């Protein structure tokens, strides 16, 4: 029989065929909060708001036909960055999820629960105006509803999390080259002699592991990794071991002697088993909290053809042109683009609370353990329910951009020691006891162990972290501001290529010279586009 759910205040119906839109009773929609985005951030916010404020009403709008945000568009063989526990909402802890289907089913159940409250409506396949005054059907601009938002518009899309695609590439592609996104791989039904994976993050890791599981030989893989990444050990994400790793980290920082670098600290954490890297001969410059098991790490290390020449600038029929050189690839290879990093494209942190608006973002003090969007959004929702003044709320919660590098991670660790949100007893109590937070995850006993240790070591840890960050001379924790510097050095490399040398000029082929000229042209174009970026 059909699984059917409909509430008199909801705007969708559930059945085993999916979701269908049910017209609202009038042309004007009334609500206290208009939440734009039905991904993990929007749902986590609405979950806490509805649970804490028994009078609040919420309208949720999303372009997708079902909740789940980015999970609607990612590859079918995706794995989570961290334990699934950190992805769920507070009232429905997500203990175990291992696939895209698991996540989407969970978000549907979460939305069902919200709709059952009688105080939540959902408008799928719709968009909201920037000021929240109207909702419009995605495929029919003539069908719209006025919205009377009594309190605030909640932007759950500001973080702009994206998945790699084949239609919006960060590099040029010559006509006739086969380029696909990870989400398209499962539909490919013919073999290729070579598979070139472009990217070094979570999507690339998933793609390599999936290709190996599909019986592609390691020798058939070429892995273009612009940057190597530090990875979190999945074994250490288990609840008790996770607590031990946090304690070990504090001891590591407290024991610094003053001459160490950020790399030295990460190497020490690696020796404790909390972190790992695919190539132990290469020092990673990226840290996105991606996690792998020992078994997965062993499989990833089977791929020996690894290209480390910076970011890809152009894919030609017989070669890849990168920032610091080129690599020949025989025609006919399949290129899998995993390089669209939403972290490098992250928008700057902005005040969370403003008149008539809430902008959901990561919180600095909750980011040192994992980039937990759900926990951050839930905490923002709770604070919204206990204080009326935006200024007071902004003083307690510090927004943050996602972590991109080891140095930026250290900055977030220092922010955690700042104790901003611990100044308020009610807020601190919520953070300590709320799911999907890390304290609720590890349990009361291990939480007590951690804070007892921190009470003794906190001053020393803050001092050592401050000195460590100062010595690394990291000017900002906003990753996208580093991009122009990289491209600037690339322009110098491209324009002052070995063609300037008489000896090289006589031996370089015309094809090589054309490639170098195109490299420079592409980089200059990128710089021109980046010139519009405002420095923060």
N, C-alpha and C positions, 0 to 999 in steps of 0.2 A: 504494500500500500504506500501511497505517497506520504512522504514526511512533509507535513504542512505546518507553517507557523505564520500567524498574522495577528497583530495587535491593533486595536482601534486607533492608536496614535502613531503607528509606524507607517512608513511609505514603501515598504517592500514586502513581498511574499516569498517564502522559501519553499522549494519543492525539490525533488531529486533531479529536476531539469535545470535548476539554478535559481536565479533571482529575477523576479519581474517587478516592474514599477507599478505602484498603486497611487493613483492621483490623490493629492491632498484635497480636503473638502472645500477649500477656498483659494482665492488667488493671492492671499497674504498669509505668510507663515510667521507665527509668533514664537520666539524662543529667548531664553536668557543668554545662551552661548551658541554661536555658529562656529562649528569646528570644520575647517577646510582641510580635508585629508583623512582617509580611513585606514591609514597604515598603523604601524605599532605605536607611533607617537600620539596620533589622534585618539585611538582606542584607549590607550593607557591613561590619557588625560581625562577622557569622558568617564572611564571606569571609576577613577578616584573622585571626580567631581560629583557624580551621581550618588556615590556611596557616602560622601561627606556632607553634601548639601541636599537635604531631603526635599527641598522645594525647587531646585534648579531644573530647567528644561534645556535640552540640547538638540540641535539639528546638525547632522553630519553630512557633508557633501563630498563626493569623490568622483573623479573622471572614470574610474574603473567600474565594472559591473558588479564587483563584489569587494569586500574589505580585504586588506592585506598589503596595500601599497605596492612597494617594489617587488614583493614576492609574486605578484601577478605576472611580472615580466621577466623574471630571472630564469636561468637554465633549469631544466628538470632535474639535473643531477647535483644541484647546489647543496652545499653544506653550510652550517652556521659558523659565523666567526668565533663564537664562544658557546658555552653550554646553553641549551635551549631554555634553561631556567631564567636566563637574563633577558629573554625575548618576550615573555608573557606579560599579562596585566595582573594587577595586584589581587583581584578577587578570584582569579582563575590561574594559579601558578602552573606554568608549563613544565612539567617534570621531564618529559622525553619527547623529542621530535627529531626526525632524522632526514626528512625530505621536504620538498616544496609542497607536495600534497598534504603532508602533515600540518605544515604551517598554515596553509589556506583553510583547511578544515577547522583548525583551532580558531582562526580569526572569525570565521563564520559563526562558530559557537559563541565567541565573545560578543559579537554584534547581536546575536539572538538574545543573549542575557540582558544586554543594554536595552533593547527594544521592549523586552518583557517588563521593564520597570514602568512603562507607560509614559516616560518623560523624555524619550529619545526618538527622533525620527532620522531616517536615512534616505538621502537622495542619491542613488547611483547614476552613473553616466550623466552627471551634471557638473556645472562649474558655478562658482560664486564670484560676484564682482569684487573688485579690490577693496571696496569699502563695506562689503557684506550686505549691501542693500537689496540685492536680488540674486536669484538662482536661475540658471538657464540650462535647458536641456542641451546636451552636447551636440546632438545631430539636428536639432531644430531650434535655431536662435529665436524663432517667433514664440516658442513655448517657454515662458518664464514666470517666476513668482516673486512678488515683493517680499522682503524679509524685514521684520521688525525685531531687531536685536536689542534686548533691554539692557544687557550688560556688556559683553565683549565678543569680538571676533577672534577666534583662535587659529593662528596660522600653523598648521602641522606639516606644511610643505617647505618651510624655509630652508631646512637642511639639504633639500634637493638631492637626496640619495638616488643614484642612477645605476643602471647595469650596462655593461658593454653592449654596443650594437654594431651592425655592419653598415648602417646608413649614415651615422655621424662619426666619422673617423678623425682622430687627431693627427693624421698624416695623409699625404697624397697617395693615390693608388693608380697605377697605369691600367688602361683599358685591357680587359681580358684576364686579369689576375683574379683568382678565386679567393674571395675574402668572406668569411661568415662570422657570426657572433656565436658564443657558446650555446645560446638558446636554440640555434639552428642545427646544431650538430646531430641531434638524435634523428633528424629527418633525412640525413645523408645516407644514401643506399649504395654508393659505389666507392671502391677503395682509391686512395691516393698513394703515390710512392713516397711522399714526404708531407709531414704535418708540421707547420710552423706556428708555434704558440707565442703570441706577442703580449707581454705583460708579466709582472712578478707578484701580483697580489692574490687575493682569495679566488677570484674567477679563474686565473691562470692555473692555480694549484688544482682546483676542481677539474679543470679541463684536462690537464695532464693525467691525473688519476683516472678520469673517465676513459680517455683514449687507451690507456694501458689495460683497463678492465675490458675494453672491446678488442683485445688481442692485437693492438698495434704494438709492434716491436719498439723497444727503447731507441734502437738505431734509426727508426723512421722519424723520430721526433727531433725538431730543432726548437730550442726554447730561448727566445729573445727576452732577456731580463734586464731592463734599463737600470734597475736597482735591485739588489738582493734584500730580503726582508728577514728580520728577526721573527720567529714564530713561537707561539705559546704551546707548551706541551699539553695535549689533551688529558694525559694521565694526571697532570698537576691541577686540572680544573675540577677534579672530583672534590667533594665538599671538604673532607678532612685535610687532604693534601693541599687544597687551595689555601686553607688557613695557615698551614705550615709554610707555604711559599711566601705569604704576606709577612709572616714573622721573620723569615730568613731575609727577605728584602730589607726590612727595617734594620736588621743587624748588619747587613752589608753596607748600608748607607752610614750607619752610626760608626762603623769601623774604618771609614775612609781616612786616609792620612793627609790628604791635601794635594798630593801630586797626581792623583788618578784622573783619567779622562772618562767621558761618558761611555766610550767603548770598553774601558776597563771594568766599569760597573756591569755592563751587559754581559761581558765575558764571565764575570763572577757569578751572575745569576744563571748563566748557562751551565756553569760547573755544578750548580745546585740542582739542575734538572728541570728548572721552571721554564727556561727558554731553549730554543734550538735553532739551527740554521741548516739549510740544505747543503751548502758547501762550507766546510769548516776552514777552508783556506781563504775565504773571502769575507771581509768585514761588512756586514749589512749596513745600509744607510736608511732603511725604511722600517717602520714599525706600525702596523695597523691592527694588531691584536689577532691576526689570523692564527688559528690553532690547527695542529696536526698531531696524529698519534705516532708512536714509534714505527708501526707498520707502514703508515702512509709516508713517513719520512724516508724509510728504506726504499719505497717504490719511486719516490721523486728523485732520489739519488742515482737511480738507474739511467736517467737521461744525462748523457755526457756531452752532447752537442749543445753547449750553452753560449749565447752571444751576449757579451757585456760591452757594448760600444755606445751606451747612452740611449736616449729615446729615438724611436723610429721617425724619420722625416718623410721617406717615400718608399713605396714598394713597387719595384719595376718587375717586368716579366722574368728577369733572370738574376735579380739581386735585391737586397734590402739596403737602402741608404740610411745611415744613422748619424747621430751627432758627431761621433768620433771615428767614423770609417764606414766601410760597406762590406757586405758579405754576399758572395755569389750563391744563388739558389737556382737549381735547374728549373726550367719552365714546367708548369703543370702542378706545382705544389699547392696544397690547401693551407691558407693562412687563417688562423683563428684569432680574432681581435679581442683581447682581454684588457686593453690598455686605457679604457675610458675611466679614469679614476675620479670618482666623485669627491674624494678627499682633497685632491689637488685643486679641484674646482670649487671648494667650499666657500660659501659666502662668509663675510666677517661676522664676528659676534656682535650682537646689538642688544640693547636693553630688553629684557624679557617682558616686562610689564610697562605698558604705556596707555594713555587715555583711550579707552574703548578697544584695546587690542592686547593680545598675548602672543608672543612669538616663541614657539617651542624650540628649544635648542638643548644641546648637551650641557651639563653642569660641570664646571671645572673640578669641584671637590668629589664628584662621583665618577670621574673619568679615569682616575689613576689605576683602577683595576681592570676595567673594560669599557668600551664605548657603548654604554648602556642607555640607549634612547628611551626605553620604556621606563626605567627607574627615574631618569631625569624628568620626563613628562609627568609622571605620577607625582613627583615631589613638587613640581610647579603647580599642578592642580590643587594639591593639598594646601599650599601656601595661599593660593587664591581664595580659598574658603575661610581662612582664619584671620586675614588682615585686609582692610579696605584700601589702604594707601599704597599706591604703586611705588613711591619712593622707598618706603619701608621694606617692601618685598624685594626690590632690586638690590638693596643693601645686603640682604641675606643670601641671595643666589647670584653667583657669578657665571654668566654664559661662557661657552667655550666652543672653539672650532674643533673638528676631529683631529686626533693625533696623526701626524705623518712621519715623524722622525724620532729616533731615540732621544735626542736633545729636547724635543717638544714634550715627550713623555715625562722627562724629568721635571719640566716646568709644571705639569699637572700634579705630579707628586708633591711639589712644593706648595701648590695651591691647596692640596688636601690638608697640609699641616697648618694652613692659615686659620682653620676653624671658623670660617664665616657662618656656615649654617648651624654650627653647634651652639651659637650664641643664644638661640631661641629654644627653650626647653621643649615646646610642643613640636616644633619642626624637627629637632634632633630625635625626639621619640618616634616620629613617623619614619624618618630615615632608618633608624635602627631596626624597626619592626616590620617595614613594608616589603612586600614582594613586588618586583623581582630584584630586590637589593641584595648586596653581597652579605650583609650581616645576617639577614633572615636565612640566607642560603647556608652559611657555615654553622649556624646555631649559636645559642646563648653561651655555651661553655667556651667555644673557640673565640667568640667575639670578646668575651671577658679577658681571655689570654692576650688578645691583640692589644686591647686598650690598656691593660696593665703594663705591657711592655712599652707601649707608646708613651705612657705617662713618665716612664723613666728615661726614655731615649729621644723624646720628641725634640727637645731643645738642640741636642747634638745633631739630630737628623736634619733639622731645618738649617742649621749653620753649615753643615757639610754640603747639602744640596744647593744652597745659595752660592757657595764658593765654586762648586762644580759647574753650575750654570754660567757663572761669571767667566770662568776660565774658558768655556767653550765659545764665548763671544757670540751666542745666538741672540740676534737682535729682536726677533719676533717669533711667536708661536703660530703665526698664520701661514700655512704652507704655500698658498698661492703667491705670496710675495717673493718666494724663492725662485719662482719660475723665470721671471725676466733676467735674473742673474745667470741662470743656466743658459738661457737662449743668447744672452749677450756674449758669453764666452764662446758659444757655438758660432756666432757670426764671425768672431775673430778667427776661429779655426777655419771656417769655410772660405772667408775672403783672403786669408793669408795661408792658403793651402800650399803643399809642396810644389805646386805649379810655379811659385815665385822663384824657385831655384832653377838656374839654367840647365843643370843636369837632369832634374826631374822634367823640365819642360820638353826636353828632347826625347825622353823615354815614355812619358805618359801617353796612353792611347787617346784618340779623339773622344771615345766613349767615356773615359774617365774624366776628361776635362769638362764634357757636357754635364756629367753627374755632379761635379763640384760646383759648376755654375748654377745648376738647378738647386743644389743644397743651399747655397747662399741666398738665392731668390726666395726659397720657401721660408728660410729662417727670418729674413728681413720682413716678409709678409706677416709672419707670426708676431714679430716684435711690433709691427705697426698696429696689429690688432690689440696687443697687450698694452699699448701706450694709453689706452682708454681706462685702464685699471687705476682706480684711485688708491693712493698709498694711505694706509691707516696708521 
